[in-house]
Amino acid sequence: MDIVYVFVNVAVFLLFAPLFQGVTRKITAKIQSRQGPPLLQPYFDLIKLLGKERMNSARNWAFSLAPLGAFAAVLTVAAMIPLGGKANFLTQRTDVISLIYMLVLGGVCVLLGALASRNTFALIGASREMATMIMIEPILAMTLILGAVKSGGLKLSSAMAPLGSAGYGIAAVLMLAVYLLALQAFVGRQPFDIAEAEVEILEGPFIEYSGAFYGLFKYAMMMKQMFYAFLFVSVFMPLPATGFGPADILIQLLGILVVFVLIAIIGATNPRFRIDQAVKFYAGLIAAALVAAVLAVKGF
C-alpha cells in the first residue's frame, strides 16, 4: 500500500503545481490593479508548450537532456516526501542527503542547459543561477539538518516532521525566520528572480529553449516552488492530522496555498535585488542558519 502513495504524491504535484502558479499570478495582478490571466492559465500554457515543435538551437546532447533531467529530478523529489504526513515506500528508504542531492541535480541541469546553449544571455543567467544555488542551498540543508538533529537521525520521514510538535525552541524559531526570509529566493520570485530577470536578460538560462523542452523546465520550476512551500508547511506549521489520508493531504494543500499567497504578496510589492545585494542577503541568512543548527545541537 505504501508504494501507492508514491504515485499519489506525483499526481498531486503534477495536478496542483500549475494551480498554485495561477493563484500567484492572479494575486500579483490584483495588487498591481490588473485583471490578470485566468486562474487556470498555467495549465493552458503548459499544454501549448508541450504540444509545440521544439527548436534545437544548440545541437548537442547536454542541451536536449537538461530539461528532461530537471523535470525527472523534481518529480523524484515529489515522490520521496511524506505528503499528508504519510511516509510512503520511498520516504522510508530515503534520507536527507538524497533529497538535497536531487534538488541540486535539478539546478545543475538548468546550468547545463544554459551553458550548452552558448547564448550570452543564458550564460549570464547561468552565472546568477550558480551564485544563487551556492548561497541558498546551505539554508535548505540546515533546515533539514535541524529536523534531523531534533529527531536523532537522517531519515527523511523524521527530519521533515513538524519542529513545533513538541514546542518551539530557540533554534526552531530562528530557523523559521531564516526560512521565511529565504522563501522568495527558494521559489525564484521577486525580489530574487535574478537568474531569469525577463526585462534584463530575457529569461536567462531558458532563452534558447522552446516547445516541449521549455514546457518541461517551466513545469519543473512550478513543482519545485510547490515543494519549498510544502517543506515550510511540513516543518514549521504543525497542522492537525485526521489520520485519513485524503483529508490530511487536503489540509496540507490549504497550508501550501497560504504560503503561495504570502509569496505573491511579497513578490508583487518588492523590486528585484541586484546580484550583489542578493549575495550579501544570502550570506546573512547562511550565518543565521548555522547559528540555528549549532543551537539545535546544544539542545536549545
Secondary structure, DSSP 8 states (H G I E B T S, - for coil): -HHHHHHHHHHHHHHHHHHHHHHHHHHHHHHTT---S-TTHHHHHHHHHHHS----SS-SHHHHHHHHHHHHHHHHHHHHS-GGG---TTGGG-BHHHHHHHHHHHHHHHHHHHHHHT-HHHHHHHHHHHHHHHHHHHHHHHHHHHHHHHHTS-BHHHHTS-GGGG---HHHHHHHHHHHHHHHHHHT-TTS-TTT-HHHHTTGGGTT--HHHHHHHHHHHHHHHHHHHHHHHHHH------S-HHHHHHHHHHHHHHHHHHHHHHHHTS----HHHHHHHHHHHHHHHHHHHHHHHTT-
